[in-house]
Amino acid sequence: MKTTKAKTPKAPKQPQAHRNGKLDKPLTIAKIRELYKDQWLAVHLTKVDRYNNPLAGIVVANAPTSDVLYTQAKQYRSDHPAAKLYTFRAGNYIPEGVVIVLDICE
Amino acid sequence: MSSISASRVAGRFDFGGVLIVPIEMNGIPTDFLFDPGAAVTAINQKFAEYFGVRIDPARQMKITAASEERVDTFLSTAEEIRVGSVTRKNLPLSIIKFPPDFDLHGLIGMNFLKGLRFTVEMDTGTLILREPPKSKK
């Protein structure tokens, strides 16, 4: 009689900082954008250039929506008040098909 | 304002060709839209608290888009905004309710750029901010 192992469902992707309870090694921001396409991200910055452009960091939270991401980011900032936590979306902010025309006058 | 002679801000183009640049709002890094068509720098109301911007209901202003519509909005002050090497302190800031599916953090307007020369490299998405040369007397 053949037996087949029941497939264990894959665990959802955890923020890197939470894997093994320790921080993973930093990645470049370009690589992070590539790996987490269309996700909202909180990245603990480890390197910026002389103009303050973010270059590398550790992903500490990722989420499909900004609401979820900012809940996690608030918690991380409260636990690590000295961290430079860069929050951004790895993908377009502007929904496809929407053309933005913003003028703000006093 | 404190700055070095030229600052190269590595931005990227979003849908429709608008420029998104990294900034720091009250010391917290994020992305804003670069919008020299806006008179006032603005933040999305849903993110204001996270970035330490207080909403004072007593301070209001009117904003208008390219259409005829005028909207009442709140006026606040950013203790510090940094773009590249340029820092502005106590900058007037509008607090705007963006549409729900429109999750921009905010936008950098002309009140931030006042007194600077700026250039956008359309091939690289880089914003260059410069102080103008001091005039000789």
gemmi code that builds the backbone of each chain (N, CA, C; Angstrom):
import gemmi

chains = {
    "A": [
        ("MET", (0.832, -1.191, 0.000), (0.000, 0.000, 0.000), (0.878, 1.258, 0.000)),
        ("LYS", (0.526, 2.139, -0.882), (1.305, 3.375, -0.946), (0.781, 4.389, 0.062)),
        ("THR", (1.697, 4.993, 0.721), (1.282, 6.095, 1.614), (1.872, 7.400, 1.092)),
        ("THR", (1.111, 8.395, 1.194), (1.618, 9.714, 0.763), (1.618, 10.655, 1.955)),
        ("LYS", (2.662, 11.379, 2.030), (2.769, 12.348, 3.133), (1.881, 13.560, 2.848)),
        ("ALA", (1.136, 13.917, 3.840), (0.328, 15.135, 3.662), (1.266, 16.332, 3.576)),
        ("LYS", (0.987, 17.181, 2.616), (1.846, 18.362, 2.453), (1.601, 19.369, 3.564)),
        ("THR", (2.645, 19.803, 4.158), (2.517, 20.837, 5.176), (2.447, 22.194, 4.479)),
        ("PRO", (1.422, 22.962, 4.793), (1.358, 24.273, 4.136), (2.550, 25.135, 4.526)),
        ("LYS", (3.005, 25.904, 3.545), (4.165, 26.767, 3.804), (3.787, 27.877, 4.772)),
        ("ALA", (4.669, 28.116, 5.689), (4.431, 29.220, 6.630), (4.526, 30.542, 5.890)),
        ("PRO", (3.682, 31.489, 6.259), (3.780, 32.785, 5.590), (5.146, 33.413, 5.860)),
        ("LYS", (5.568, 34.221, 4.909), (6.879, 34.858, 5.032), (6.925, 35.767, 6.258)),
        ("GLN", (7.891, 35.537, 7.091), (8.036, 36.344, 8.301), (9.005, 37.484, 8.043)),
        ("PRO", (8.814, 38.596, 8.734), (9.820, 39.640, 8.637), (11.189, 39.069, 8.986)),
        ("GLN", (12.212, 39.477, 8.247), (13.530, 38.880, 8.437), (14.030, 39.010, 9.870)),
        ("ALA", (13.693, 40.123, 10.486), (14.219, 40.344, 11.830), (13.708, 39.305, 12.808)),
        ("HIS", (12.585, 38.697, 12.486), (11.977, 37.769, 13.438), (12.421, 36.330, 13.213)),
        ("ARG", (13.096, 36.060, 12.122), (13.566, 34.697, 11.893), (14.670, 34.359, 12.879)),
        ("ASN", (14.581, 33.244, 13.501), (15.568, 32.780, 14.490), (15.773, 33.798, 15.612)),
        ("GLY", (14.854, 34.694, 15.740), (14.938, 35.677, 16.814), (16.096, 36.646, 16.713)),
        ("LYS", (16.722, 36.743, 15.542), (17.849, 37.692, 15.418), (17.773, 38.404, 14.077)),
        ("LEU", (18.520, 39.476, 13.997), (18.517, 40.246, 12.760), (19.329, 39.542, 11.683)),
        ("ASP", (18.839, 39.571, 10.471), (19.597, 39.031, 9.351), (20.593, 40.066, 8.865)),
        ("LYS", (21.389, 39.659, 7.903), (22.406, 40.599, 7.406), (21.750, 41.658, 6.500)),
        ("PRO", (22.350, 42.825, 6.427), (21.766, 43.890, 5.616), (21.792, 43.571, 4.124)),
        ("LEU", (20.793, 44.087, 3.422), (20.730, 43.990, 1.960), (20.688, 45.407, 1.397)),
        ("THR", (21.059, 45.533, 0.138), (20.938, 46.862, -0.467), (19.451, 47.176, -0.644)),
        ("ILE", (19.140, 48.465, -0.680), (17.739, 48.869, -0.865), (17.240, 48.385, -2.231)),
        ("ALA", (18.119, 48.400, -3.232), (17.723, 47.928, -4.567), (17.339, 46.448, -4.519)),
        ("LYS", (18.108, 45.659, -3.784), (17.820, 44.219, -3.677), (16.514, 43.997, -2.901)),
        ("ILE", (16.323, 44.788, -1.859), (15.093, 44.668, -1.056), (13.873, 44.978, -1.923)),
        ("ARG", (13.967, 46.015, -2.729), (12.848, 46.363, -3.628), (12.533, 45.201, -4.573)),
        ("GLU", (13.578, 44.537, -5.022), (13.419, 43.419, -5.962), (12.764, 42.213, -5.254)),
        ("LEU", (13.207, 41.924, -4.034), (12.712, 40.749, -3.303), (11.287, 40.923, -2.791)),
        ("TYR", (10.938, 42.164, -2.442), (9.638, 42.410, -1.801), (8.738, 43.266, -2.683)),
        ("LYS", (8.709, 42.983, -3.956), (7.970, 43.816, -4.907), (6.507, 43.992, -4.465)),
        ("ASP", (6.047, 45.222, -4.509), (4.679, 45.612, -4.162), (4.316, 45.425, -2.687)),
        ("GLN", (5.308, 45.227, -1.848), (5.064, 45.145, -0.404), (5.366, 46.494, 0.241)),
        ("TRP", (4.736, 46.743, 1.365), (5.126, 47.856, 2.226), (6.215, 47.347, 3.149)),
        ("LEU", (7.240, 48.163, 3.349), (8.419, 47.692, 4.076), (8.858, 48.668, 5.155)),
        ("ALA", (9.391, 48.096, 6.229), (10.110, 48.879, 7.236), (11.517, 48.317, 7.274)),
        ("VAL", (12.483, 49.158, 6.966), (13.872, 48.711, 6.871), (14.722, 49.500, 7.864)),
        ("HIS", (15.384, 48.762, 8.726), (16.319, 49.371, 9.682), (17.592, 49.705, 8.895)),
        ("LEU", (17.799, 50.997, 8.656), (18.920, 51.407, 7.802), (20.263, 51.163, 8.481)),
        ("THR", (21.184, 50.592, 7.695), (22.541, 50.372, 8.201), (23.553, 51.216, 7.428)),
        ("LYS", (23.127, 51.735, 6.268), (24.067, 52.522, 5.465), (23.316, 53.578, 4.657)),
        ("VAL", (23.795, 54.809, 4.746), (23.303, 55.884, 3.873), (24.531, 56.534, 3.234)),
        ("ASP", (24.322, 57.239, 2.115), (25.476, 57.887, 1.499), (25.637, 59.315, 2.040)),
        ("ARG", (26.564, 60.062, 1.484), (26.857, 61.402, 2.013), (25.685, 62.358, 1.856)),
        ("TYR", (24.738, 62.036, 0.961), (23.554, 62.880, 0.775), (22.347, 62.338, 1.541)),
        ("ASN", (22.590, 61.371, 2.377), (21.538, 60.776, 3.197), (20.607, 59.848, 2.412)),
        ("ASN", (21.005, 59.427, 1.221), (20.203, 58.457, 0.466), (20.339, 57.079, 1.116)),
        ("PRO", (19.219, 56.394, 1.392), (19.310, 55.056, 1.981), (19.975, 54.084, 1.011)),
        ("LEU", (20.980, 53.367, 1.479), (21.701, 52.417, 0.619), (21.460, 50.973, 1.019)),
        ("ALA", (21.431, 50.682, 2.312), (21.287, 49.292, 2.757), (20.617, 49.236, 4.115)),
        ("GLY", (20.026, 48.080, 4.396), (19.380, 47.922, 5.694), (18.824, 46.523, 5.868)),
        ("ILE", (18.189, 46.332, 7.010), (17.615, 45.028, 7.362), (16.103, 45.155, 7.379)),
        ("VAL", (15.441, 44.276, 6.651), (13.973, 44.310, 6.615), (13.449, 43.814, 7.965)),
        ("VAL", (12.727, 44.669, 8.661), (12.192, 44.252, 9.964), (10.685, 44.015, 9.909)),
        ("ALA", (10.037, 44.487, 8.857), (8.600, 44.207, 8.692), (8.231, 44.374, 7.228)),
        ("ASN", (7.325, 43.541, 6.783), (6.768, 43.705, 5.437), (5.292, 43.343, 5.470)),
        ("ALA", (4.500, 44.022, 4.662), (3.053, 43.800, 4.679), (2.475, 44.252, 3.346)),
        ("PRO", (1.328, 43.678, 2.976), (0.723, 44.081, 1.714), (0.047, 45.449, 1.782)),
        ("THR", (-0.255, 45.909, 2.998), (-0.921, 47.213, 3.118), (-0.169, 48.109, 4.099)),
        ("SER", (-0.355, 49.397, 3.929), (0.341, 50.342, 4.805), (-0.191, 50.270, 6.238)),
        ("ASP", (-1.474, 49.975, 6.399), (-2.043, 49.925, 7.752), (-1.344, 48.870, 8.602)),
        ("VAL", (-1.182, 47.675, 8.015), (-0.524, 46.577, 8.746), (0.940, 46.926, 8.987)),
        ("LEU", (1.573, 47.458, 7.965), (3.010, 47.770, 8.078), (3.263, 48.788, 9.187)),
        ("TYR", (2.440, 49.837, 9.232), (2.708, 50.889, 10.218), (2.426, 50.435, 11.649)),
        ("THR", (1.541, 49.474, 11.817), (1.350, 48.910, 13.157), (2.637, 48.230, 13.610)),
        ("GLN", (3.262, 47.459, 12.698), (4.507, 46.767, 13.035), (5.666, 47.762, 13.196)),
        ("ALA", (5.683, 48.773, 12.335), (6.769, 49.753, 12.387), (6.734, 50.540, 13.700)),
        ("LYS", (5.524, 50.881, 14.153), (5.393, 51.603, 15.429), (5.989, 50.781, 16.565)),
        ("GLN", (5.672, 49.481, 16.560), (6.174, 48.590, 17.597), (7.699, 48.512, 17.557)),
        ("TYR", (8.245, 48.399, 16.339), (9.706, 48.280, 16.202), (10.387, 49.562, 16.687)),
        ("ARG", (9.804, 50.712, 16.329), (10.413, 51.982, 16.748), (10.331, 52.164, 18.257)),
        ("SER", (9.255, 51.628, 18.829), (9.140, 51.739, 20.280), (10.181, 50.837, 20.968)),
        ("ASP", (10.497, 49.671, 20.358), (11.514, 48.776, 20.924), (12.937, 49.233, 20.592)),
        ("HIS", (13.101, 49.949, 19.469), (14.432, 50.387, 19.026), (14.382, 51.883, 18.705)),
        ("PRO", (14.288, 52.719, 19.739), (14.088, 54.156, 19.490), (15.231, 54.825, 18.719)),
        ("ALA", (16.424, 54.240, 18.753), (17.558, 54.879, 18.063), (17.650, 54.459, 16.589)),
        ("ALA", (16.830, 53.476, 16.183), (16.941, 52.955, 14.815), (16.444, 53.970, 13.795)),
        ("LYS", (17.135, 54.045, 12.661), (16.628, 54.808, 11.517), (15.756, 53.841, 10.736)),
        ("LEU", (14.451, 53.948, 10.887), (13.544, 52.985, 10.267), (12.909, 53.614, 9.029)),
        ("TYR", (13.319, 53.134, 7.881), (12.866, 53.667, 6.583), (11.618, 52.900, 6.165)),
        ("THR", (10.491, 53.599, 6.053), (9.255, 52.951, 5.627), (8.922, 53.402, 4.206)),
        ("PHE", (8.614, 52.439, 3.363), (8.333, 52.765, 1.963), (7.609, 51.600, 1.305)),
        ("ARG", (7.169, 51.834, 0.073), (6.526, 50.781, -0.700), (7.473, 50.364, -1.823)),
        ("ALA", (7.696, 49.059, -1.933), (8.575, 48.545, -2.994), (7.736, 48.308, -4.240)),
        ("GLY", (7.388, 49.357, -4.873), (6.520, 49.296, -6.048), (5.925, 50.674, -6.205)),
        ("ASN", (4.966, 50.800, -7.068), (4.378, 52.119, -7.297), (3.446, 52.529, -6.160)),
        ("TYR", (3.511, 53.803, -5.789), (2.546, 54.368, -4.851), (1.262, 54.739, -5.589)),
        ("ILE", (1.424, 55.200, -6.821), (0.271, 55.679, -7.585), (-0.380, 54.479, -8.265)),
        ("PRO", (-1.696, 54.273, -8.026), (-2.361, 53.143, -8.674), (-2.292, 53.264, -10.203)),
        ("GLU", (-2.087, 52.140, -10.846), (-1.984, 52.154, -12.306), (-3.267, 52.725, -12.920)),
        ("GLY", (-3.100, 53.572, -13.891), (-4.250, 54.176, -14.552), (-4.635, 55.522, -13.968)),
        ("VAL", (-4.026, 55.873, -12.823), (-4.332, 57.164, -12.203), (-3.211, 58.138, -12.544)),
        ("VAL", (-3.587, 59.273, -13.054), (-2.585, 60.307, -13.318), (-2.753, 61.378, -12.264)),
        ("ILE", (-1.666, 61.685, -11.624), (-1.744, 62.596, -10.480), (-1.459, 64.032, -10.906)),
        ("VAL", (-2.356, 64.922, -10.508), (-2.138, 66.356, -10.721), (-2.418, 67.023, -9.388)),
        ("LEU", (-1.360, 67.355, -8.676), (-1.538, 67.942, -7.350), (-1.043, 69.374, -7.354)),
        ("ASP", (-1.908, 70.280, -7.010), (-1.486, 71.659, -6.794), (-2.031, 72.062, -5.450)),
        ("ILE", (-1.168, 72.557, -4.615), (-1.633, 72.996, -3.310), (-1.279, 74.457, -3.145)),
        ("CYS", (-2.302, 75.269, -2.962), (-2.060, 76.711, -2.871), (-2.448, 77.196, -1.492)),
        ("GLU", (-1.740, 78.195, -1.030), (-2.099, 78.789, 0.260), (-3.293, 79.694, 0.073)),
    ],
    "B": [
        ("MET", (18.408, 77.023, 7.349), (18.729, 75.955, 6.398), (20.215, 75.628, 6.488)),
        ("SER", (20.529, 74.353, 6.452), (21.933, 73.987, 6.356), (22.074, 73.059, 5.168)),
        ("SER", (23.106, 73.261, 4.374), (23.275, 72.386, 3.220), (24.713, 72.459, 2.744)),
        ("ILE", (25.081, 71.471, 1.927), (26.362, 71.588, 1.259), (26.070, 72.122, -0.127)),
        ("SER", (27.085, 72.382, -0.948), (26.865, 73.117, -2.192), (25.886, 72.425, -3.143)),
        ("ALA", (25.967, 71.112, -3.286), (25.004, 70.399, -4.134), (24.697, 69.056, -3.496)),
        ("SER", (23.443, 68.703, -3.558), (23.014, 67.459, -2.943), (22.326, 66.605, -4.001)),
        ("ARG", (22.750, 65.374, -4.152), (22.147, 64.481, -5.152), (21.219, 63.504, -4.447)),
        ("VAL", (19.932, 63.638, -4.711), (18.931, 62.810, -4.039), (18.473, 61.733, -5.014)),
        ("ALA", (18.708, 60.483, -4.650), (18.412, 59.361, -5.551), (16.930, 59.017, -5.487)),
        ("GLY", (16.143, 59.534, -6.429), (14.715, 59.264, -6.472), (14.394, 58.153, -7.455)),
        ("ARG", (13.103, 57.967, -7.670), (12.668, 57.002, -8.689), (11.315, 57.464, -9.228)),
        ("PHE", (11.047, 57.092, -10.456), (9.792, 57.514, -11.072), (8.685, 56.504, -10.781)),
        ("ASP", (7.529, 57.032, -10.431), (6.370, 56.198, -10.135), (5.444, 56.221, -11.346)),
        ("PHE", (4.288, 55.570, -11.226), (3.344, 55.512, -12.338), (2.985, 56.931, -12.790)),
        ("GLY", (2.992, 57.153, -14.083), (2.670, 58.474, -14.611), (3.873, 59.395, -14.685)),
        ("GLY", (5.037, 58.914, -14.260), (6.260, 59.706, -14.395), (6.515, 60.692, -13.282)),
        ("VAL", (5.797, 60.565, -12.148), (6.074, 61.476, -11.030), (7.309, 61.000, -10.265)),
        ("LEU", (7.997, 61.940, -9.646), (9.260, 61.611, -8.974), (9.052, 61.419, -7.477)),
        ("ILE", (9.498, 60.278, -6.978), (9.441, 59.963, -5.547), (10.863, 60.070, -4.995)),
        ("VAL", (11.020, 60.804, -3.901), (12.366, 60.980, -3.345), (12.393, 60.582, -1.860)),
        ("PRO", (13.531, 60.064, -1.407), (13.649, 59.749, 0.027), (13.832, 61.030, 0.837)),
        ("ILE", (13.156, 61.107, 1.938), (13.244, 62.287, 2.814), (13.296, 61.812, 4.269)),
        ("GLU", (13.505, 62.744, 5.167), (13.313, 62.449, 6.588), (12.355, 63.470, 7.162)),
        ("MET", (11.295, 62.980, 7.758), (10.330, 63.854, 8.436), (10.549, 63.694, 9.935)),
        ("ASN", (10.959, 64.755, 10.581), (11.261, 64.704, 12.017), (12.192, 63.546, 12.366)),
        ("GLY", (13.177, 63.327, 11.514), (14.195, 62.296, 11.764), (13.813, 60.900, 11.342)),
        ("ILE", (12.601, 60.727, 10.760), (12.144, 59.388, 10.371), (12.166, 59.281, 8.841)),
        ("PRO", (12.954, 58.341, 8.293), (13.073, 58.257, 6.836), (11.835, 57.657, 6.159)),
        ("THR", (11.479, 58.233, 5.011), (10.392, 57.696, 4.196), (10.510, 58.273, 2.789)),
        ("ASP", (9.461, 58.103, 1.974), (9.437, 58.637, 0.611), (8.349, 59.705, 0.492)),
        ("PHE", (8.641, 60.791, -0.209), (7.638, 61.802, -0.539), (7.659, 62.021, -2.052)),
        ("LEU", (6.551, 62.538, -2.560), (6.484, 62.956, -3.956), (7.142, 64.328, -4.092)),
        ("PHE", (7.974, 64.495, -5.097), (8.566, 65.805, -5.371), (7.574, 66.577, -6.227)),
        ("ASP", (7.033, 67.679, -5.695), (5.957, 68.378, -6.391), (6.165, 69.894, -6.393)),
        ("PRO", (6.994, 70.398, -7.316), (7.206, 71.849, -7.345), (5.970, 72.624, -7.792)),
        ("GLY", (4.881, 71.920, -8.139), (3.614, 72.584, -8.451), (2.828, 72.914, -7.201)),
        ("ALA", (3.270, 72.430, -6.054), (2.567, 72.684, -4.801), (3.241, 73.824, -4.057)),
        ("ALA", (2.450, 74.753, -3.567), (3.020, 75.879, -2.828), (3.542, 75.430, -1.466)),
        ("VAL", (2.828, 74.455, -0.887), (3.133, 74.054, 0.492), (3.446, 72.558, 0.543)),
        ("THR", (4.427, 72.207, 1.320), (4.734, 70.795, 1.580), (3.565, 70.184, 2.352)),
        ("ALA", (3.268, 68.923, 2.062), (2.081, 68.317, 2.673), (2.362, 66.888, 3.125)),
        ("ILE", (1.598, 66.455, 4.118), (1.695, 65.063, 4.580), (0.307, 64.446, 4.557)),
        ("ASN", (0.258, 63.166, 4.262), (-0.989, 62.410, 4.283), (-1.461, 62.288, 5.738)),
        ("GLN", (-2.698, 62.649, 5.986), (-3.222, 62.659, 7.354), (-3.062, 61.314, 8.062)),
        ("LYS", (-3.188, 60.204, 7.312), (-3.133, 58.889, 7.962), (-1.741, 58.562, 8.501)),
        ("PHE", (-0.703, 59.259, 7.990), (0.651, 58.988, 8.455), (1.174, 60.069, 9.404)),
        ("ALA", (0.396, 61.120, 9.621), (0.898, 62.282, 10.374), (1.376, 61.894, 11.771)),
        ("GLU", (0.598, 61.099, 12.464), (0.948, 60.747, 13.847), (2.275, 59.976, 13.892)),
        ("TYR", (2.444, 59.027, 12.975), (3.665, 58.207, 12.963), (4.905, 59.094, 12.808)),
        ("PHE", (4.771, 60.141, 11.988), (5.926, 61.004, 11.723), (5.999, 62.195, 12.689)),
        ("GLY", (5.237, 62.113, 13.746), (5.351, 63.119, 14.803), (4.784, 64.476, 14.438)),
        ("VAL", (3.803, 64.496, 13.518), (3.177, 65.761, 13.125), (1.844, 65.880, 13.865)),
        ("ARG", (1.710, 66.960, 14.616), (0.475, 67.144, 15.387), (-0.570, 67.893, 14.573)),
        ("ILE", (-1.806, 67.445, 14.697), (-2.905, 68.109, 13.995), (-3.592, 69.058, 14.966)),
        ("ASP", (-3.610, 70.324, 14.609), (-4.286, 71.321, 15.433), (-5.542, 71.767, 14.680)),
        ("PRO", (-6.718, 71.326, 15.136), (-7.958, 71.650, 14.408), (-8.195, 73.154, 14.266)),
        ("ALA", (-7.550, 73.946, 15.109), (-7.761, 75.397, 15.041), (-7.014, 76.029, 13.868)),
        ("ARG", (-6.017, 75.328, 13.338), (-5.232, 75.910, 12.233), (-5.670, 75.252, 10.928)),
        ("GLN", (-6.371, 76.010, 10.113), (-6.871, 75.455, 8.861), (-6.398, 76.292, 7.679)),
        ("MET", (-6.393, 75.685, 6.530), (-6.079, 76.419, 5.293), (-6.910, 75.826, 4.168)),
        ("LYS", (-7.017, 76.570, 3.087), (-7.730, 76.052, 1.920), (-6.716, 75.584, 0.891)),
        ("ILE", (-7.006, 74.462, 0.262), (-6.150, 74.024, -0.829), (-7.011, 73.864, -2.070)),
        ("THR", (-6.369, 73.990, -3.194), (-7.091, 73.769, -4.439), (-6.235, 72.926, -5.374)),
        ("ALA", (-6.891, 72.034, -6.075), (-6.189, 71.227, -7.079), (-6.270, 71.969, -8.408)),
        ("ALA", (-5.853, 71.330, -9.468), (-5.906, 71.984, -10.776), (-7.357, 72.232, -11.191)),
        ("SER", (-8.284, 71.492, -10.575), (-9.701, 71.731, -10.849), (-10.163, 72.920, -10.010)),
        ("GLU", (-11.442, 73.216, -10.068), (-11.941, 74.395, -9.346), (-12.216, 74.119, -7.871)),
        ("GLU", (-12.206, 72.856, -7.516), (-12.608, 72.490, -6.159), (-11.630, 73.023, -5.101)),
        ("ARG", (-12.188, 73.580, -4.029), (-11.359, 74.010, -2.905), (-11.707, 73.170, -1.689)),
        ("VAL", (-10.693, 72.798, -0.938), (-10.898, 71.895, 0.196), (-10.271, 72.521, 1.433)),
        ("ASP", (-11.013, 72.426, 2.561), (-10.432, 72.871, 3.833), (-9.503, 71.789, 4.351)),
        ("THR", (-8.359, 72.191, 4.833), (-7.421, 71.217, 5.367), (-6.717, 71.820, 6.578)),
        ("PHE", (-5.963, 70.996, 7.285), (-5.274, 71.486, 8.491), (-3.877, 71.971, 8.144)),
        ("LEU", (-3.436, 72.941, 8.892), (-2.081, 73.442, 8.732), (-1.301, 73.090, 9.993)),
        ("SER", (-0.114, 72.561, 9.801), (0.721, 72.212, 10.937), (2.141, 72.700, 10.664)),
        ("THR", (3.076, 72.251, 11.467), (4.477, 72.625, 11.282), (5.330, 71.373, 11.411)),
        ("ALA", (6.219, 71.194, 10.457), (7.180, 70.091, 10.578), (8.380, 70.629, 11.333)),
        ("GLU", (8.710, 69.995, 12.433), (9.875, 70.480, 13.197), (11.124, 70.431, 12.334)),
        ("GLU", (11.245, 69.353, 11.555), (12.425, 69.244, 10.694), (12.121, 68.337, 9.502)),
        ("ILE", (12.415, 68.824, 8.313), (12.335, 67.987, 7.118), (13.694, 68.031, 6.441)),
        ("ARG", (14.163, 66.862, 6.039), (15.462, 66.790, 5.377), (15.293, 66.101, 4.034)),
        ("VAL", (15.830, 66.719, 2.986), (15.886, 66.090, 1.665), (17.346, 66.179, 1.222)),
        ("GLY", (17.978, 65.043, 1.005), (19.405, 65.042, 0.710), (20.139, 65.674, 1.879)),
        ("SER", (20.944, 66.687, 1.600), (21.686, 67.351, 2.674), (21.015, 68.638, 3.121)),
        ("VAL", (19.832, 68.905, 2.599), (19.138, 70.163, 2.921), (18.118, 69.924, 4.032)),
        ("THR", (18.202, 70.720, 5.055), (17.296, 70.588, 6.196), (16.523, 71.881, 6.390)),
        ("ARG", (15.216, 71.753, 6.580), (14.380, 72.913, 6.931), (13.773, 72.654, 8.303)),
        ("LYS", (13.807, 73.674, 9.112), (13.203, 73.537, 10.439), (11.939, 74.393, 10.528)),
        ("ASN", (10.978, 73.896, 11.285), (9.706, 74.600, 11.512), (9.054, 75.034, 10.198)),
        ("LEU", (8.938, 74.102, 9.311), (8.361, 74.376, 7.988), (6.836, 74.208, 8.022)),
        ("PRO", (6.080, 75.229, 7.546), (4.620, 75.058, 7.458), (4.269, 73.838, 6.605)),
        ("LEU", (3.305, 73.085, 7.078), (2.992, 71.790, 6.480), (1.479, 71.632, 6.420)),
        ("SER", (0.979, 71.270, 5.252), (-0.454, 71.013, 5.126), (-0.712, 69.533, 5.403)),
        ("ILE", (-1.830, 69.257, 6.065), (-2.184, 67.860, 6.353), (-3.387, 67.506, 5.485)),
        ("ILE", (-3.192, 66.573, 4.600), (-4.201, 66.287, 3.579), (-4.747, 64.873, 3.732)),
        ("LYS", (-6.053, 64.745, 3.518), (-6.662, 63.412, 3.443), (-6.569, 62.956, 1.991)),
        ("PHE", (-5.712, 62.002, 1.717), (-5.633, 61.464, 0.368), (-6.748, 60.423, 0.191)),
        ("PRO", (-7.134, 60.125, -1.039), (-8.105, 59.046, -1.249), (-7.578, 57.742, -0.647)),
        ("PRO", (-8.467, 56.842, -0.197), (-8.047, 55.653, 0.536), (-7.042, 54.764, -0.209)),
        ("ASP", (-7.145, 54.678, -1.523), (-6.226, 53.788, -2.252), (-4.976, 54.540, -2.711)),
        ("PHE", (-4.776, 55.690, -2.148), (-3.722, 56.570, -2.608), (-2.772, 56.812, -1.442)),
        ("ASP", (-1.843, 55.886, -1.274), (-1.062, 55.846, -0.045), (0.249, 56.623, -0.114)),
        ("LEU", (0.238, 57.740, -0.771), (1.439, 58.590, -0.740), (1.657, 59.094, 0.683)),
        ("HIS", (2.913, 59.165, 1.111), (3.178, 59.717, 2.439), (2.966, 61.226, 2.465)),
        ("GLY", (3.375, 61.863, 1.392), (3.243, 63.309, 1.351), (3.995, 63.870, 0.163)),
        ("LEU", (4.117, 65.160, 0.122), (4.805, 65.770, -1.010), (5.652, 66.960, -0.581)),
        ("ILE", (6.751, 67.115, -1.305), (7.665, 68.229, -1.063), (7.267, 69.379, -1.985)),
        ("GLY", (6.866, 70.479, -1.389), (6.394, 71.619, -2.177), (7.393, 72.761, -2.191)),
        ("MET", (6.954, 73.873, -2.772), (7.851, 75.002, -3.022), (8.344, 75.679, -1.737)),
        ("ASN", (7.574, 75.587, -0.660), (8.083, 76.249, 0.552), (9.340, 75.556, 1.072)),
        ("PHE", (9.518, 74.278, 0.742), (10.787, 73.613, 1.081), (11.895, 74.077, 0.136)),
        ("LEU", (11.538, 74.255, -1.133), (12.551, 74.509, -2.168), (12.976, 75.979, -2.260)),
        ("LYS", (12.275, 76.834, -1.527), (12.540, 78.272, -1.584), (14.030, 78.562, -1.346)),
        ("GLY", (14.591, 79.373, -2.208), (15.988, 79.767, -2.038), (16.993, 78.787, -2.603)),
        ("LEU", (16.501, 77.702, -3.208), (17.402, 76.706, -3.780), (17.295, 76.708, -5.297)),
        ("ARG", (18.304, 76.171, -5.942), (18.186, 75.817, -7.350), (17.986, 74.306, -7.397)),
        ("PHE", (17.060, 73.872, -8.218), (16.893, 72.422, -8.312), (16.837, 71.955, -9.756)),
        ("THR", (17.314, 70.744, -9.959), (17.343, 70.126, -11.280), (16.880, 68.686, -11.113)),
        ("VAL", (16.117, 68.192, -12.073), (15.769, 66.768, -12.076), (16.440, 66.116, -13.274)),
        ("GLU", (17.254, 65.120, -13.006), (17.840, 64.336, -14.098), (16.802, 63.298, -14.516)),
        ("MET", (16.161, 63.521, -15.651), (15.067, 62.650, -16.058), (15.552, 61.258, -16.460)),
        ("ASP", (16.817, 61.125, -16.776), (17.316, 59.801, -17.152), (17.659, 58.942, -15.930)),
        ("THR", (18.008, 59.565, -14.808), (18.418, 58.788, -13.636), (17.440, 58.901, -12.459)),
        ("GLY", (16.473, 59.814, -12.558), (15.547, 60.007, -11.437), (16.210, 60.698, -10.254)),
        ("THR", (17.275, 61.428, -10.527), (17.997, 62.096, -9.443), (17.560, 63.558, -9.337)),
        ("LEU", (17.285, 63.971, -8.102), (16.973, 65.373, -7.830), (18.246, 66.032, -7.305)),
        ("ILE", (18.636, 67.129, -7.924), (19.836, 67.835, -7.474), (19.417, 69.169, -6.865)),
        ("LEU", (19.807, 69.383, -5.635), (19.496, 70.633, -4.931), (20.793, 71.403, -4.721)),
        ("ARG", (20.750, 72.674, -5.091), (21.946, 73.513, -4.951), (21.573, 74.824, -4.273)),
        ("GLU", (22.532, 75.336, -3.543), (22.390, 76.710, -3.064), (22.862, 77.628, -4.163)),
        ("PRO", (22.159, 78.734, -4.423), (22.647, 79.656, -5.442), (23.931, 80.327, -4.980)),
        ("PRO", (24.760, 80.763, -5.937), (25.990, 81.446, -5.522), (25.651, 82.753, -4.814)),
        ("LYS", (26.465, 83.084, -3.842), (26.227, 84.337, -3.115), (26.569, 85.508, -4.030)),
        ("SER", (25.657, 86.488, -4.077), (25.899, 87.636, -4.958), (26.995, 88.533, -4.386)),
        ("LYS", (27.820, 89.071, -5.296), (28.916, 89.955, -4.857), (28.365, 91.357, -4.654)),
        ("LYS", (28.811, 91.996, -3.603), (28.337, 93.364, -3.336), (29.417, 94.363, -3.721)),
    ],
}
model = gemmi.Model(1)
for chain_id, residues in chains.items():
    chain = gemmi.Chain(chain_id)
    for i, (resn, *xyz) in enumerate(residues, 1):
        res = gemmi.Residue()
        res.name, res.seqid = resn, gemmi.SeqId(i, " ")
        for name, pos in zip(("N", "CA", "C"), xyz):
            atom = gemmi.Atom()
            atom.name, atom.element = name, gemmi.Element(name[0])
            atom.pos, atom.b_iso = gemmi.Position(*pos), 0.0
            res.add_atom(atom)
        chain.add_residue(res)
    model.add_chain(chain)
structure = gemmi.Structure()
structure.add_model(model)
structure.setup_entities()
